Amino acid sequence: MAKILVTGGLGFIGSHTVVELINAGHEAVIVDDLSNATMQALSGIEKITGKCPEFVRVDLKNKKEVQNFFSSHSDLDGIIHFAAFKAVGESVYKPLEYYENNLGSLVYILQEMRDLSLDNFIFSSSCTVYGQADELPITENSPVKSALSPYGNTKQVGEEIIKDAIEAHGFNAISLRYFNPIGAHPSAEIGESPLGVPLNLVPFVTQTAAGVRQQLSVFGNDYETRDGTNERDYIHVVDVAKAHVIAVERLLKRKNLTNYEFFNLGTGTGSTVLEVIQSFERVSGESLNYKIVERRRGDVTAAFADTTKANAELAWKTEKTLDDAMTDAWRWEKKIRNI
């Protein structure tokens, strides 16, 4: 059993990863500042696994708080770093907040790893590092182009910071560049529940169907895709969570081929916004109120993964479909709205 720190561990992907870590026999320690999460996720994790992991509220932007946390948690076997602001559109209008939060917290954690001689770091990266790719599907050999949003840039720069730190200090890291995680745990005990107005597609879909939002905005229908709406690789959050466990175990067992590795996480298939809406309507039996509006700044036309490398080297592949994800997301939404 390994002791793994999960930053942002009460968030959407983080909470699901904590579940999979516990299911795999590891001990998870969670830090979160609750800026986009609630304590409900902790009770949900306990209901699913039968265990309540240690939770410490930490503002990772505060260097002193980070130092205080690590001073009492110097026995960690690995770190999975999720804690970050994550909305492409919002980052365009709040770039300085995104740089402060996403890069400052990363630097403070890596400094503690250096000072305490800790090892094994998993970074929550993103397909946004590729920008608008010239060719699809996107492989790990696709060029990292100029980011189209401050959020995407924080992931690009974050990876550069990690590589520089590894070069200087010699620890091991894996960046997981995932595409669009959606869905919820099949138990409906944890799921995506953003505070305030959702900034991602699927929670806006389910909230609109639940009557919380009046209408879903589809940002543009004049893209060069099969129906004119953006195309993305939507991957079930449980599949993403399992990949993080595999990645940290790869480092723990020293199966990594180099000190720094990176892998795409996706299904290998793109779905348009309208296809996501159709999937939801199909599995839920609900008719969704949506409207085509102007394009949103920072959005790329299409992005979906070539997952050959992750399939081969991590022995990982997705198990769940788009319909599975929409079914689980709707089950979660109905539960929290008492529908």
C-alpha positions, 0 to 999 in steps of 0.5 A, a space after each residue: 500500500 502506498 500513501 498518495 497525496 491527491 490535490 484537488 481531491 474533492 473535485 470532479 476527477 480528483 474524488 473519482 481518483 481517490 475512490 480508485 486509489 482506495 479500491 486498489 489498496 492505497 491510502 489517499 490524503 486529500 487537500 482541497 481549498 473548497 473553491 469549486 468543491 464541497 465536503 459532500 464529496 468526502 462523504 460520497 467517497 466514504 459511502 463508496 469505499 467504506 473508508 474516509 480518507 484524511 482531508 486537509 483544507 489547504 490553499 495551495 496558492 499560499 506558500 506558508 500553508 503548503 509548507 505547513 502541510 508538507 511539514 506534517 506529511 513528509 512520508 508521501 509515496 507519491 502526489 497526484 496534482 489536480 488542483 487548478 482552475 479548469 475552464 477555457 472560456 473563463 481563463 480568457 477573462 481571468 488570465 492572471 487568476 489562472 496563472 497565479 493559481 495553476 502555476 503558483 501552486 505547482 511551483 510550491 508543491 515541487 519545491 516541497 518535493 525537492 526539499 523533502 526528497 519526495 518522488 513520483 508526481 502525476 500531473 493533471 495536464 490537458 489536450 489543450 497543450 496541443 492547441 488546434 492540431 493540424 492532424 487528427 487524431 492527436 498523438 503524443 508526437 503532435 506538436 505543442 502549438 501556441 495555446 488558444 487560452 490562458 488555461 491551455 497555456 498554464 498546462 503547457 507551462 506547467 509541463 515545462 516547469 515539471 521537466 525543468 524541475 526533473 532535470 535539476 532535482 531528479 524525481 519522476 513524473 508523468 503528465 496525463 493529457 486528457 481530453 474531456 472527462 464527463 459522467 459520474 460514479 455509477 453509484 451517484 455518490 460523487 459526480 460533477 457539481 460545479 459551484 455557480 454556473 457550470 463552465 463545462 458542457 455536460 453539467 450544463 446539459 443535466 442542469 438544463 434538463 433538471 430545470 436549474 438552467 433555462 437554456 443551454 447555449 451551443 457556442 457556434 454551428 459554423 465550425 468545420 465539423 460534420 454538424 458545425 459544432 465543436 468536436 471533442 473526445 468525451 471520456 468517462 471520469 471513472 476511466 480517467 481515474 483508473 488511468 491515474 492509479 495505473 500511472 502512479 503505480 507505474 512510477 512506484 514500481 519503476 516501470 517508467 522508461 524515462 524520468 518524464 513521460 506523458 500520455 493522451 487519455 481519451 476514447 479515440 473518438 470525437 463527438 460533437 456538441 449536438 451528438 452529446 445532446 442527442 446522447 443525453 436525450 436518448 438515454 434520459 428520455 428528456 428533450 433539451 432546451 438549447 440555442 445556437 449562439 456565437 462562438 466562444 473565444 478560446 475554443 478549438 474546432 476539434 480535438 480527439 485522441 490517438 490513445 495507442 501509446 497509453 493503451 500499449 505502455 500503460 495497458 489502459 483503455 476506456 471501458 465506458 461509452 458516451 451513453 454510459 457517461 450521460 446516463 451516469 451524469 443524469 443519475 447523479 443530477 437527479 439525485 442531488 436535485 431530488 428528482 
